[in-house]
Amino acid sequence: MPRYMVAAYLPDDYDPSTETAETIQAIHALNAEMEAAGVLKFACGVSHPATARTLKRKDGRMVVTDGPFIETKEHIGGFLMIDVANIDEALAWVKKGEAAFRGPVEIRELYYREDD
């Protein structure tokens, strides 16, 4: 079965302290339902892009710079790894959890090889 990454985006000025109890409850409810259905493999939030470090190859060596690789007005606030039959099922789960997502959501199939 294919696995998908569901990346939830937030605006750069997002303040987690303003999160409502209802939204947090919706996130936990969606995660619990996905776990019960056996599709959720992993879920987490990620730190603000200001804490990121990017490694780039320059003059034959890796150089570390502060911040994310690209500059945008939004950033990934968290992601899920789900194991579903196809992209349509992944879309259905995201739509079902509409209250849990506060910004755009991107779904991408993951390429991996199962252990033989």
PDB file as gemmi writes it, atoms N, CA and C in Angstrom:
CRYST1    1.000    1.000    1.000  90.00  90.00  90.00 P 1                      
ATOM      1  N   MET A   1       0.847  -1.179   0.000  1.00  0.00           N  
ATOM      2  CA  MET A   1       0.000   0.000   0.000  1.00  0.00           C  
ATOM      3  C   MET A   1       0.888   1.236   0.000  1.00  0.00           C  
ATOM      4  N   PRO A   2       0.545   2.255  -0.779  1.00  0.00           N  
ATOM      5  CA  PRO A   2       1.369   3.471  -0.795  1.00  0.00           C  
ATOM      6  C   PRO A   2       1.278   4.236   0.520  1.00  0.00           C  
ATOM      7  N   ARG A   3       2.329   4.955   0.814  1.00  0.00           N  
ATOM      8  CA  ARG A   3       2.344   5.853   1.964  1.00  0.00           C  
ATOM      9  C   ARG A   3       2.377   7.275   1.441  1.00  0.00           C  
ATOM     10  N   TYR A   4       1.729   8.158   2.198  1.00  0.00           N  
ATOM     11  CA  TYR A   4       1.661   9.559   1.817  1.00  0.00           C  
ATOM     12  C   TYR A   4       2.102  10.438   2.973  1.00  0.00           C  
ATOM     13  N   MET A   5       2.766  11.539   2.638  1.00  0.00           N  
ATOM     14  CA  MET A   5       3.062  12.565   3.614  1.00  0.00           C  
ATOM     15  C   MET A   5       1.986  13.630   3.463  1.00  0.00           C  
ATOM     16  N   VAL A   6       1.376  13.983   4.565  1.00  0.00           N  
ATOM     17  CA  VAL A   6       0.394  15.055   4.600  1.00  0.00           C  
ATOM     18  C   VAL A   6       1.060  16.199   5.348  1.00  0.00           C  
ATOM     19  N   ALA A   7       1.437  17.259   4.646  1.00  0.00           N  
ATOM     20  CA  ALA A   7       2.141  18.401   5.239  1.00  0.00           C  
ATOM     21  C   ALA A   7       1.158  19.546   5.436  1.00  0.00           C  
ATOM     22  N   ALA A   8       1.038  19.995   6.671  1.00  0.00           N  
ATOM     23  CA  ALA A   8       0.144  21.097   7.006  1.00  0.00           C  
ATOM     24  C   ALA A   8       0.962  22.377   7.139  1.00  0.00           C  
ATOM     25  N   TYR A   9       0.560  23.413   6.435  1.00  0.00           N  
ATOM     26  CA  TYR A   9       1.293  24.674   6.412  1.00  0.00           C  
ATOM     27  C   TYR A   9       0.654  25.704   7.338  1.00  0.00           C  
ATOM     28  N   LEU A  10       1.491  26.584   7.855  1.00  0.00           N  
ATOM     29  CA  LEU A  10       1.052  27.678   8.723  1.00  0.00           C  
ATOM     30  C   LEU A  10       1.669  28.985   8.228  1.00  0.00           C  
ATOM     31  N   PRO A  11       1.035  30.119   8.496  1.00  0.00           N  
ATOM     32  CA  PRO A  11       1.652  31.401   8.135  1.00  0.00           C  
ATOM     33  C   PRO A  11       2.872  31.646   9.024  1.00  0.00           C  
ATOM     34  N   ASP A  12       3.836  32.381   8.513  1.00  0.00           N  
ATOM     35  CA  ASP A  12       5.057  32.633   9.283  1.00  0.00           C  
ATOM     36  C   ASP A  12       4.798  33.357  10.595  1.00  0.00           C  
ATOM     37  N   ASP A  13       3.708  34.113  10.679  1.00  0.00           N  
ATOM     38  CA  ASP A  13       3.425  34.819  11.931  1.00  0.00           C  
ATOM     39  C   ASP A  13       2.547  33.994  12.880  1.00  0.00           C  
ATOM     40  N   TYR A  14       2.427  32.696  12.616  1.00  0.00           N  
ATOM     41  CA  TYR A  14       1.619  31.805  13.464  1.00  0.00           C  
ATOM     42  C   TYR A  14       2.150  31.792  14.892  1.00  0.00           C  
ATOM     43  N   ASP A  15       1.245  31.919  15.843  1.00  0.00           N  
ATOM     44  CA  ASP A  15       1.589  31.898  17.264  1.00  0.00           C  
ATOM     45  C   ASP A  15       0.869  30.714  17.908  1.00  0.00           C  
ATOM     46  N   PRO A  16       1.600  29.646  18.278  1.00  0.00           N  
ATOM     47  CA  PRO A  16       0.933  28.467  18.830  1.00  0.00           C  
ATOM     48  C   PRO A  16       0.161  28.739  20.117  1.00  0.00           C  
ATOM     49  N   SER A  17       0.497  29.798  20.823  1.00  0.00           N  
ATOM     50  CA  SER A  17      -0.218  30.094  22.076  1.00  0.00           C  
ATOM     51  C   SER A  17      -1.659  30.545  21.819  1.00  0.00           C  
ATOM     52  N   THR A  18      -1.985  30.878  20.580  1.00  0.00           N  
ATOM     53  CA  THR A  18      -3.342  31.309  20.253  1.00  0.00           C  
ATOM     54  C   THR A  18      -4.240  30.140  19.834  1.00  0.00           C  
ATOM     55  N   GLU A  19      -3.698  28.936  19.840  1.00  0.00           N  
ATOM     56  CA  GLU A  19      -4.454  27.755  19.408  1.00  0.00           C  
ATOM     57  C   GLU A  19      -5.628  27.508  20.354  1.00  0.00           C  
ATOM     58  N   THR A  20      -6.792  27.257  19.796  1.00  0.00           N  
ATOM     59  CA  THR A  20      -7.981  27.031  20.614  1.00  0.00           C  
ATOM     60  C   THR A  20      -8.043  25.578  21.085  1.00  0.00           C  
ATOM     61  N   ALA A  21      -8.741  25.375  22.183  1.00  0.00           N  
ATOM     62  CA  ALA A  21      -8.946  24.022  22.709  1.00  0.00           C  
ATOM     63  C   ALA A  21      -9.702  23.168  21.689  1.00  0.00           C  
ATOM     64  N   GLU A  22     -10.618  23.786  20.945  1.00  0.00           N  
ATOM     65  CA  GLU A  22     -11.391  23.060  19.944  1.00  0.00           C  
ATOM     66  C   GLU A  22     -10.495  22.528  18.825  1.00  0.00           C  
ATOM     67  N   THR A  23      -9.548  23.347  18.383  1.00  0.00           N  
ATOM     68  CA  THR A  23      -8.642  22.906  17.322  1.00  0.00           C  
ATOM     69  C   THR A  23      -7.745  21.784  17.815  1.00  0.00           C  
ATOM     70  N   ILE A  24      -7.215  21.923  19.021  1.00  0.00           N  
ATOM     71  CA  ILE A  24      -6.360  20.876  19.584  1.00  0.00           C  
ATOM     72  C   ILE A  24      -7.158  19.580  19.725  1.00  0.00           C  
ATOM     73  N   GLN A  25      -8.401  19.686  20.172  1.00  0.00           N  
ATOM     74  CA  GLN A  25      -9.263  18.513  20.294  1.00  0.00           C  
ATOM     75  C   GLN A  25      -9.505  17.890  18.918  1.00  0.00           C  
ATOM     76  N   ALA A  26      -9.706  18.712  17.894  1.00  0.00           N  
ATOM     77  CA  ALA A  26      -9.932  18.201  16.539  1.00  0.00           C  
ATOM     78  C   ALA A  26      -8.698  17.462  16.027  1.00  0.00           C  
ATOM     79  N   ILE A  27      -7.521  17.985  16.322  1.00  0.00           N  
ATOM     80  CA  ILE A  27      -6.279  17.323  15.909  1.00  0.00           C  
ATOM     81  C   ILE A  27      -6.175  15.953  16.572  1.00  0.00           C  
ATOM     82  N   HIS A  28      -6.373  15.904  17.889  1.00  0.00           N  
ATOM     83  CA  HIS A  28      -6.279  14.636  18.610  1.00  0.00           C  
ATOM     84  C   HIS A  28      -7.355  13.646  18.157  1.00  0.00           C  
ATOM     85  N   ALA A  29      -8.551  14.143  17.872  1.00  0.00           N  
ATOM     86  CA  ALA A  29      -9.632  13.264  17.414  1.00  0.00           C  
ATOM     87  C   ALA A  29      -9.297  12.658  16.055  1.00  0.00           C  
ATOM     88  N   LEU A  30      -8.783  13.473  15.138  1.00  0.00           N  
ATOM     89  CA  LEU A  30      -8.408  12.963  13.821  1.00  0.00           C  
ATOM     90  C   LEU A  30      -7.299  11.923  13.956  1.00  0.00           C  
ATOM     91  N   ASN A  31      -6.271  12.224  14.753  1.00  0.00           N  
ATOM     92  CA  ASN A  31      -5.178  11.269  14.943  1.00  0.00           C  
ATOM     93  C   ASN A  31      -5.701   9.958  15.529  1.00  0.00           C  
ATOM     94  N   ALA A  32      -6.582  10.036  16.523  1.00  0.00           N  
ATOM     95  CA  ALA A  32      -7.133   8.829  17.154  1.00  0.00           C  
ATOM     96  C   ALA A  32      -7.941   8.008  16.151  1.00  0.00           C  
ATOM     97  N   GLU A  33      -8.739   8.692  15.325  1.00  0.00           N  
ATOM     98  CA  GLU A  33      -9.538   7.975  14.329  1.00  0.00           C  
ATOM     99  C   GLU A  33      -8.650   7.310  13.288  1.00  0.00           C  
ATOM    100  N   MET A  34      -7.599   8.010  12.870  1.00  0.00           N  
ATOM    101  CA  MET A  34      -6.679   7.438  11.886  1.00  0.00           C  
ATOM    102  C   MET A  34      -5.901   6.260  12.483  1.00  0.00           C  
ATOM    103  N   GLU A  35      -5.524   6.360  13.755  1.00  0.00           N  
ATOM    104  CA  GLU A  35      -4.856   5.235  14.420  1.00  0.00           C  
ATOM    105  C   GLU A  35      -5.789   4.028  14.490  1.00  0.00           C  
ATOM    106  N   ALA A  36      -7.041   4.262  14.880  1.00  0.00           N  
ATOM    107  CA  ALA A  36      -8.017   3.176  14.985  1.00  0.00           C  
ATOM    108  C   ALA A  36      -8.253   2.506  13.630  1.00  0.00           C  
ATOM    109  N   ALA A  37      -8.190   3.280  12.552  1.00  0.00           N  
ATOM    110  CA  ALA A  37      -8.387   2.742  11.209  1.00  0.00           C  
ATOM    111  C   ALA A  37      -7.121   2.074  10.666  1.00  0.00           C  
ATOM    112  N   GLY A  38      -6.002   2.245  11.380  1.00  0.00           N  
ATOM    113  CA  GLY A  38      -4.750   1.620  10.956  1.00  0.00           C  
ATOM    114  C   GLY A  38      -4.022   2.337   9.842  1.00  0.00           C  
ATOM    115  N   VAL A  39      -4.362   3.610   9.574  1.00  0.00           N  
ATOM    116  CA  VAL A  39      -3.704   4.326   8.480  1.00  0.00           C  
ATOM    117  C   VAL A  39      -2.604   5.267   8.959  1.00  0.00           C  
ATOM    118  N   LEU A  40      -2.667   5.716  10.210  1.00  0.00           N  
ATOM    119  CA  LEU A  40      -1.676   6.672  10.714  1.00  0.00           C  
ATOM    120  C   LEU A  40      -0.399   5.951  11.101  1.00  0.00           C  
ATOM    121  N   LYS A  41       0.707   6.347  10.510  1.00  0.00           N  
ATOM    122  CA  LYS A  41       2.008   5.767  10.827  1.00  0.00           C  
ATOM    123  C   LYS A  41       2.824   6.684  11.725  1.00  0.00           C  
ATOM    124  N   PHE A  42       2.642   8.004  11.573  1.00  0.00           N  
ATOM    125  CA  PHE A  42       3.431   8.958  12.337  1.00  0.00           C  
ATOM    126  C   PHE A  42       2.791  10.331  12.192  1.00  0.00           C  
ATOM    127  N   ALA A  43       2.797  11.122  13.264  1.00  0.00           N  
ATOM    128  CA  ALA A  43       2.288  12.486  13.202  1.00  0.00           C  
ATOM    129  C   ALA A  43       3.074  13.347  14.179  1.00  0.00           C  
ATOM    130  N   CYS A  44       3.368  14.577  13.787  1.00  0.00           N  
ATOM    131  CA  CYS A  44       4.053  15.491  14.699  1.00  0.00           C  
ATOM    132  C   CYS A  44       3.995  16.912  14.160  1.00  0.00           C  
ATOM    133  N   GLY A  45       4.248  17.848  15.053  1.00  0.00           N  
ATOM    134  CA  GLY A  45       4.449  19.236  14.664  1.00  0.00           C  
ATOM    135  C   GLY A  45       5.946  19.456  14.497  1.00  0.00           C  
ATOM    136  N   VAL A  46       6.308  20.543  13.876  1.00  0.00           N  
ATOM    137  CA  VAL A  46       7.728  20.883  13.720  1.00  0.00           C  
ATOM    138  C   VAL A  46       7.966  22.306  14.209  1.00  0.00           C  
ATOM    139  N   SER A  47       9.195  22.597  14.578  1.00  0.00           N  
ATOM    140  CA  SER A  47       9.540  23.913  15.108  1.00  0.00           C  
ATOM    141  C   SER A  47       9.457  24.989  14.022  1.00  0.00           C  
ATOM    142  N   HIS A  48       9.453  26.222  14.447  1.00  0.00           N  
ATOM    143  CA  HIS A  48       9.392  27.368  13.541  1.00  0.00           C  
ATOM    144  C   HIS A  48      10.624  27.369  12.631  1.00  0.00           C  
ATOM    145  N   PRO A  49      10.488  27.840  11.397  1.00  0.00           N  
ATOM    146  CA  PRO A  49      11.619  27.847  10.470  1.00  0.00           C  
ATOM    147  C   PRO A  49      12.832  28.638  10.971  1.00  0.00           C  
ATOM    148  N   ALA A  50      12.621  29.571  11.876  1.00  0.00           N  
ATOM    149  CA  ALA A  50      13.758  30.340  12.390  1.00  0.00           C  
ATOM    150  C   ALA A  50      14.769  29.440  13.100  1.00  0.00           C  
ATOM    151  N   THR A  51      14.319  28.266  13.546  1.00  0.00           N  
ATOM    152  CA  THR A  51      15.228  27.340  14.232  1.00  0.00           C  
ATOM    153  C   THR A  51      15.897  26.366  13.270  1.00  0.00           C  
ATOM    154  N   ALA A  52      15.539  26.437  11.990  1.00  0.00           N  
ATOM    155  CA  ALA A  52      16.068  25.498  10.992  1.00  0.00           C  
ATOM    156  C   ALA A  52      17.519  25.823  10.628  1.00  0.00           C  
ATOM    157  N   ARG A  53      18.205  24.820  10.151  1.00  0.00           N  
ATOM    158  CA  ARG A  53      19.532  24.970   9.562  1.00  0.00           C  
ATOM    159  C   ARG A  53      19.485  24.272   8.210  1.00  0.00           C  
ATOM    160  N   THR A  54      20.120  24.870   7.221  1.00  0.00           N  
ATOM    161  CA  THR A  54      20.161  24.308   5.883  1.00  0.00           C  
ATOM    162  C   THR A  54      21.614  24.014   5.514  1.00  0.00           C  
ATOM    163  N   LEU A  55      21.833  22.848   4.943  1.00  0.00           N  
ATOM    164  CA  LEU A  55      23.161  22.478   4.466  1.00  0.00           C  
ATOM    165  C   LEU A  55      23.169  22.536   2.950  1.00  0.00           C  
ATOM    166  N   LYS A  56      24.151  23.233   2.396  1.00  0.00           N  
ATOM    167  CA  LYS A  56      24.292  23.353   0.943  1.00  0.00           C  
ATOM    168  C   LYS A  56      25.727  23.042   0.569  1.00  0.00           C  
ATOM    169  N   ARG A  57      25.895  22.451  -0.592  1.00  0.00           N  
ATOM    170  CA  ARG A  57      27.233  22.179  -1.086  1.00  0.00           C  
ATOM    171  C   ARG A  57      27.772  23.442  -1.745  1.00  0.00           C  
ATOM    172  N   LYS A  58      28.945  23.890  -1.290  1.00  0.00           N  
ATOM    173  CA  LYS A  58      29.583  25.079  -1.849  1.00  0.00           C  
ATOM    174  C   LYS A  58      31.087  24.822  -1.909  1.00  0.00           C  
ATOM    175  N   ASP A  59      31.652  25.005  -3.079  1.00  0.00           N  
ATOM    176  CA  ASP A  59      33.083  24.786  -3.283  1.00  0.00           C  
ATOM    177  C   ASP A  59      33.520  23.404  -2.798  1.00  0.00           C  
ATOM    178  N   GLY A  60      32.679  22.394  -3.075  1.00  0.00           N  
ATOM    179  CA  GLY A  60      33.042  21.018  -2.760  1.00  0.00           C  
ATOM    180  C   GLY A  60      32.836  20.596  -1.321  1.00  0.00           C  
ATOM    181  N   ARG A  61      32.257  21.456  -0.490  1.00  0.00           N  
ATOM    182  CA  ARG A  61      32.013  21.045   0.901  1.00  0.00           C  
ATOM    183  C   ARG A  61      30.632  21.526   1.334  1.00  0.00           C  
ATOM    184  N   MET A  62      30.144  20.952   2.405  1.00  0.00           N  
ATOM    185  CA  MET A  62      28.831  21.321   2.925  1.00  0.00           C  
ATOM    186  C   MET A  62      28.967  22.539   3.829  1.00  0.00           C  
ATOM    187  N   VAL A  63      28.129  23.524   3.567  1.00  0.00           N  
ATOM    188  CA  VAL A  63      28.109  24.755   4.354  1.00  0.00           C  
ATOM    189  C   VAL A  63      26.759  24.851   5.054  1.00  0.00           C  
ATOM    190  N   VAL A  64      26.779  25.199   6.330  1.00  0.00           N  
ATOM    191  CA  VAL A  64      25.555  25.321   7.112  1.00  0.00           C  
ATOM    192  C   VAL A  64      25.141  26.783   7.180  1.00  0.00           C  
ATOM    193  N   THR A  65      23.856  27.040   6.878  1.00  0.00           N  
ATOM    194  CA  THR A  65      23.318  28.393   7.005  1.00  0.00           C  
ATOM    195  C   THR A  65      22.113  28.347   7.931  1.00  0.00           C  
ATOM    196  N   ASP A  66      21.797  29.471   8.548  1.00  0.00           N  
ATOM    197  CA  ASP A  66      20.623  29.565   9.407  1.00  0.00           C  
ATOM    198  C   ASP A  66      19.370  29.638   8.562  1.00  0.00           C  
ATOM    199  N   GLY A  67      18.309  29.066   9.078  1.00  0.00           N  
ATOM    200  CA  GLY A  67      17.005  29.205   8.451  1.00  0.00           C  
ATOM    201  C   GLY A  67      16.702  28.144   7.421  1.00  0.00           C  
ATOM    202  N   PRO A  68      15.487  28.213   6.860  1.00  0.00           N  
ATOM    203  CA  PRO A  68      15.051  27.228   5.868  1.00  0.00           C  
ATOM    204  C   PRO A  68      15.726  27.456   4.521  1.00  0.00           C  
ATOM    205  N   PHE A  69      15.633  26.448   3.664  1.00  0.00           N  
ATOM    206  CA  PHE A  69      16.247  26.503   2.341  1.00  0.00           C  
ATOM    207  C   PHE A  69      15.616  27.576   1.469  1.00  0.00           C  
ATOM    208  N   ILE A  70      14.306  27.693   1.535  1.00  0.00           N  
ATOM    209  CA  ILE A  70      13.616  28.699   0.729  1.00  0.00           C  
ATOM    210  C   ILE A  70      12.904  29.682   1.644  1.00  0.00           C  
ATOM    211  N   GLU A  71      12.731  30.885   1.172  1.00  0.00           N  
ATOM    212  CA  GLU A  71      11.996  31.889   1.937  1.00  0.00           C  
ATOM    213  C   GLU A  71      10.579  31.964   1.399  1.00  0.00           C  
ATOM    214  N   THR A  72       9.632  31.807   2.301  1.00  0.00           N  
ATOM    215  CA  THR A  72       8.217  31.856   1.931  1.00  0.00           C  
ATOM    216  C   THR A  72       7.454  32.594   3.020  1.00  0.00           C  
ATOM    217  N   LYS A  73       6.182  32.794   2.801  1.00  0.00           N  
ATOM    218  CA  LYS A  73       5.337  33.425   3.819  1.00  0.00           C  
ATOM    219  C   LYS A  73       4.609  32.378   4.649  1.00  0.00           C  
ATOM    220  N   GLU A  74       4.810  31.106   4.311  1.00  0.00           N  
ATOM    221  CA  GLU A  74       4.215  30.001   5.052  1.00  0.00           C  
ATOM    222  C   GLU A  74       5.300  28.962   5.285  1.00  0.00           C  
ATOM    223  N   HIS A  75       5.057  28.084   6.242  1.00  0.00           N  
ATOM    224  CA  HIS A  75       6.027  27.026   6.530  1.00  0.00           C  
ATOM    225  C   HIS A  75       5.290  25.771   6.974  1.00  0.00           C  
ATOM    226  N   ILE A  76       5.957  24.630   6.899  1.00  0.00           N  
ATOM    227  CA  ILE A  76       5.355  23.389   7.369  1.00  0.00           C  
ATOM    228  C   ILE A  76       5.269  23.453   8.881  1.00  0.00           C  
ATOM    229  N   GLY A  77       4.067  23.298   9.400  1.00  0.00           N  
ATOM    230  CA  GLY A  77       3.850  23.330  10.842  1.00  0.00           C  
ATOM    231  C   GLY A  77       3.792  21.938  11.446  1.00  0.00           C  
ATOM    232  N   GLY A  78       3.569  20.950  10.615  1.00  0.00           N  
ATOM    233  CA  GLY A  78       3.514  19.575  11.079  1.00  0.00           C  
ATOM    234  C   GLY A  78       3.238  18.656   9.914  1.00  0.00           C  
ATOM    235  N   PHE A  79       3.392  17.357  10.172  1.00  0.00           N  
ATOM    236  CA  PHE A  79       3.115  16.412   9.100  1.00  0.00           C  
ATOM    237  C   PHE A  79       2.659  15.077   9.661  1.00  0.00           C  
ATOM    238  N   LEU A  80       2.003  14.334   8.804  1.00  0.00           N  
ATOM    239  CA  LEU A  80       1.531  12.984   9.105  1.00  0.00           C  
ATOM    240  C   LEU A  80       2.089  12.056   8.049  1.00  0.00           C  
ATOM    241  N   MET A  81       2.333  10.834   8.412  1.00  0.00           N  
ATOM    242  CA  MET A  81       2.643   9.783   7.451  1.00  0.00           C  
ATOM    243  C   MET A  81       1.487   8.801   7.532  1.00  0.00           C  
ATOM    244  N   ILE A  82       0.822   8.588   6.406  1.00  0.00           N  
ATOM    245  CA  ILE A  82      -0.323   7.686   6.399  1.00  0.00           C  
ATOM    246  C   ILE A  82      -0.129   6.589   5.362  1.00  0.00           C  
ATOM    247  N   ASP A  83      -0.722   5.453   5.623  1.00  0.00           N  
ATOM    248  CA  ASP A  83      -0.629   4.274   4.769  1.00  0.00           C  
ATOM    249  C   ASP A  83      -2.034   3.976   4.266  1.00  0.00           C  
ATOM    250  N   VAL A  84      -2.318   4.386   3.028  1.00  0.00           N  
ATOM    251  CA  VAL A  84      -3.654   4.238   2.458  1.00  0.00           C  
ATOM    252  C   VAL A  84      -3.552   3.666   1.054  1.00  0.00           C  
ATOM    253  N   ALA A  85      -4.681   3.272   0.488  1.00  0.00           N  
ATOM    254  CA  ALA A  85      -4.694   2.594  -0.807  1.00  0.00           C  
ATOM    255  C   ALA A  85      -4.292   3.495  -1.974  1.00  0.00           C  
ATOM    256  N   ASN A  86      -4.662   4.791  -1.898  1.00  0.00           N  
ATOM    257  CA  ASN A  86      -4.402   5.675  -3.037  1.00  0.00           C  
ATOM    258  C   ASN A  86      -4.568   7.134  -2.606  1.00  0.00           C  
ATOM    259  N   ILE A  87      -4.304   8.037  -3.534  1.00  0.00           N  
ATOM    260  CA  ILE A  87      -4.376   9.470  -3.246  1.00  0.00           C  
ATOM    261  C   ILE A  87      -5.798   9.890  -2.871  1.00  0.00           C  
ATOM    262  N   ASP A  88      -6.799   9.246  -3.446  1.00  0.00           N  
ATOM    263  CA  ASP A  88      -8.179   9.601  -3.120  1.00  0.00           C  
ATOM    264  C   ASP A  88      -8.495   9.316  -1.656  1.00  0.00           C  
ATOM    265  N   GLU A  89      -7.989   8.209  -1.131  1.00  0.00           N  
ATOM    266  CA  GLU A  89      -8.208   7.902   0.281  1.00  0.00           C  
ATOM    267  C   GLU A  89      -7.464   8.904   1.171  1.00  0.00           C  
ATOM    268  N   ALA A  90      -6.260   9.293   0.754  1.00  0.00           N  
ATOM    269  CA  ALA A  90      -5.512  10.311   1.506  1.00  0.00           C  
ATOM    270  C   ALA A  90      -6.284  11.625   1.531  1.00  0.00           C  
ATOM    271  N   LEU A  91      -6.820  12.020   0.393  1.00  0.00           N  
ATOM    272  CA  LEU A  91      -7.627  13.245   0.319  1.00  0.00           C  
ATOM    273  C   LEU A  91      -8.854  13.156   1.221  1.00  0.00           C  
ATOM    274  N   ALA A  92      -9.488  12.007   1.257  1.00  0.00           N  
ATOM    275  CA  ALA A  92     -10.680  11.830   2.087  1.00  0.00           C  
ATOM    276  C   ALA A  92     -10.346  12.007   3.566  1.00  0.00           C  
ATOM    277  N   TRP A  93      -9.196  11.485   4.019  1.00  0.00           N  
ATOM    278  CA  TRP A  93      -8.805  11.653   5.422  1.00  0.00           C  
ATOM    279  C   TRP A  93      -8.554  13.115   5.749  1.00  0.00           C  
ATOM    280  N   VAL A  94      -7.891  13.830   4.859  1.00  0.00           N  
ATOM    281  CA  VAL A  94      -7.619  15.254   5.122  1.00  0.00           C  
ATOM    282  C   VAL A  94      -8.925  16.036   5.164  1.00  0.00           C  
ATOM    283  N   LYS A  95      -9.811  15.775   4.227  1.00  0.00           N  
ATOM    284  CA  LYS A  95     -11.106  16.464   4.231  1.00  0.00           C  
ATOM    285  C   LYS A  95     -11.900  16.142   5.492  1.00  0.00           C  
ATOM    286  N   LYS A  96     -11.804  14.909   5.967  1.00  0.00           N  
ATOM    287  CA  LYS A  96     -12.506  14.500   7.178  1.00  0.00           C  
ATOM    288  C   LYS A  96     -11.998  15.281   8.388  1.00  0.00           C  
ATOM    289  N   GLY A  97     -10.715  15.602   8.391  1.00  0.00           N  
ATOM    290  CA  GLY A  97     -10.107  16.331   9.495  1.00  0.00           C  
ATOM    291  C   GLY A  97      -9.981  17.815   9.244  1.00  0.00           C  
ATOM    292  N   GLU A  98     -10.870  18.365   8.446  1.00  0.00           N  
ATOM    293  CA  GLU A  98     -10.802  19.776   8.058  1.00  0.00           C  
ATOM    294  C   GLU A  98     -10.595  20.708   9.247  1.00  0.00           C  
ATOM    295  N   ALA A  99     -11.243  20.441  10.372  1.00  0.00           N  
ATOM    296  CA  ALA A  99     -11.128  21.312  11.542  1.00  0.00           C  
ATOM    297  C   ALA A  99      -9.738  21.266  12.164  1.00  0.00           C  
ATOM    298  N   ALA A 100      -8.964  20.223  11.862  1.00  0.00           N  
ATOM    299  CA  ALA A 100      -7.633  20.078  12.446  1.00  0.00           C  
ATOM    300  C   ALA A 100      -6.568  20.859  11.676  1.00  0.00           C  
ATOM    301  N   PHE A 101      -6.860  21.255  10.459  1.00  0.00           N  
ATOM    302  CA  PHE A 101      -5.872  21.944   9.620  1.00  0.00           C  
ATOM    303  C   PHE A 101      -6.222  23.420   9.530  1.00  0.00           C  
ATOM    304  N   ARG A 102      -5.247  24.281   9.825  1.00  0.00           N  
ATOM    305  CA  ARG A 102      -5.491  25.721   9.850  1.00  0.00           C  
ATOM    306  C   ARG A 102      -5.001  26.444   8.605  1.00  0.00           C  
ATOM    307  N   GLY A 103      -4.354  25.769   7.726  1.00  0.00           N  
ATOM    308  CA  GLY A 103      -3.833  26.392   6.518  1.00  0.00           C  
ATOM    309  C   GLY A 103      -3.828  25.382   5.388  1.00  0.00           C  
ATOM    310  N   PRO A 104      -3.102  25.676   4.322  1.00  0.00           N  
ATOM    311  CA  PRO A 104      -3.025  24.739   3.205  1.00  0.00           C  
ATOM    312  C   PRO A 104      -2.424  23.406   3.643  1.00  0.00           C  
ATOM    313  N   VAL A 105      -2.813  22.356   2.955  1.00  0.00           N  
ATOM    314  CA  VAL A 105      -2.313  21.010   3.232  1.00  0.00           C  
ATOM    315  C   VAL A 105      -1.823  20.430   1.912  1.00  0.00           C  
ATOM    316  N   GLU A 106      -0.636  19.852   1.931  1.00  0.00           N  
ATOM    317  CA  GLU A 106      -0.057  19.224   0.746  1.00  0.00           C  
ATOM    318  C   GLU A 106       0.043  17.725   0.995  1.00  0.00           C  
ATOM    319  N   ILE A 107      -0.350  16.934   0.004  1.00  0.00           N  
ATOM    320  CA  ILE A 107      -0.261  15.477   0.100  1.00  0.00           C  
ATOM    321  C   ILE A 107       0.675  14.989  -0.997  1.00  0.00           C  
ATOM    322  N   ARG A 108       1.684  14.202  -0.591  1.00  0.00           N  
ATOM    323  CA  ARG A 108       2.628  13.665  -1.574  1.00  0.00           C  
ATOM    324  C   ARG A 108       2.918  12.214  -1.265  1.00  0.00           C  
ATOM    325  N   GLU A 109       2.942  11.402  -2.314  1.00  0.00           N  
ATOM    326  CA  GLU A 109       3.280   9.994  -2.129  1.00  0.00           C  
ATOM    327  C   GLU A 109       4.750   9.865  -1.771  1.00  0.00           C  
ATOM    328  N   LEU A 110       5.035   8.959  -0.855  1.00  0.00           N  
ATOM    329  CA  LEU A 110       6.409   8.694  -0.446  1.00  0.00           C  
ATOM    330  C   LEU A 110       6.945   7.512  -1.243  1.00  0.00           C  
ATOM    331  N   TYR A 111       8.187   7.597  -1.643  1.00  0.00           N  
ATOM    332  CA  TYR A 111       8.835   6.500  -2.320  1.00  0.00           C  
ATOM    333  C   TYR A 111       9.754   5.804  -1.325  1.00  0.00           C  
ATOM    334  N   TYR A 112       9.502   4.552  -1.092  1.00  0.00           N  
ATOM    335  CA  TYR A 112      10.293   3.778  -0.157  1.00  0.00           C  
ATOM    336  C   TYR A 112      10.233   2.325  -0.582  1.00  0.00           C  
ATOM    337  N   ARG A 113      11.095   1.540  -0.006  1.00  0.00           N  
ATOM    338  CA  ARG A 113      11.110   0.111  -0.308  1.00  0.00           C  
ATOM    339  C   ARG A 113      10.893  -0.652   0.988  1.00  0.00           C  
ATOM    340  N   GLU A 114       9.900  -1.509   0.988  1.00  0.00           N  
ATOM    341  CA  GLU A 114       9.652  -2.354   2.151  1.00  0.00           C  
ATOM    342  C   GLU A 114      10.853  -3.284   2.329  1.00  0.00           C  
ATOM    343  N   ASP A 115      11.152  -3.614   3.592  1.00  0.00           N  
ATOM    344  CA  ASP A 115      12.211  -4.594   3.844  1.00  0.00           C  
ATOM    345  C   ASP A 115      11.786  -5.917   3.246  1.00  0.00           C  
ATOM    346  N   ASP A 116      12.735  -6.589   2.576  1.00  0.00           N  
ATOM    347  CA  ASP A 116      12.419  -7.886   1.959  1.00  0.00           C  
ATOM    348  C   ASP A 116      12.289  -8.962   2.991  1.00  0.00           C  
TER     349      ASP A 116                                                      
END                                                                             
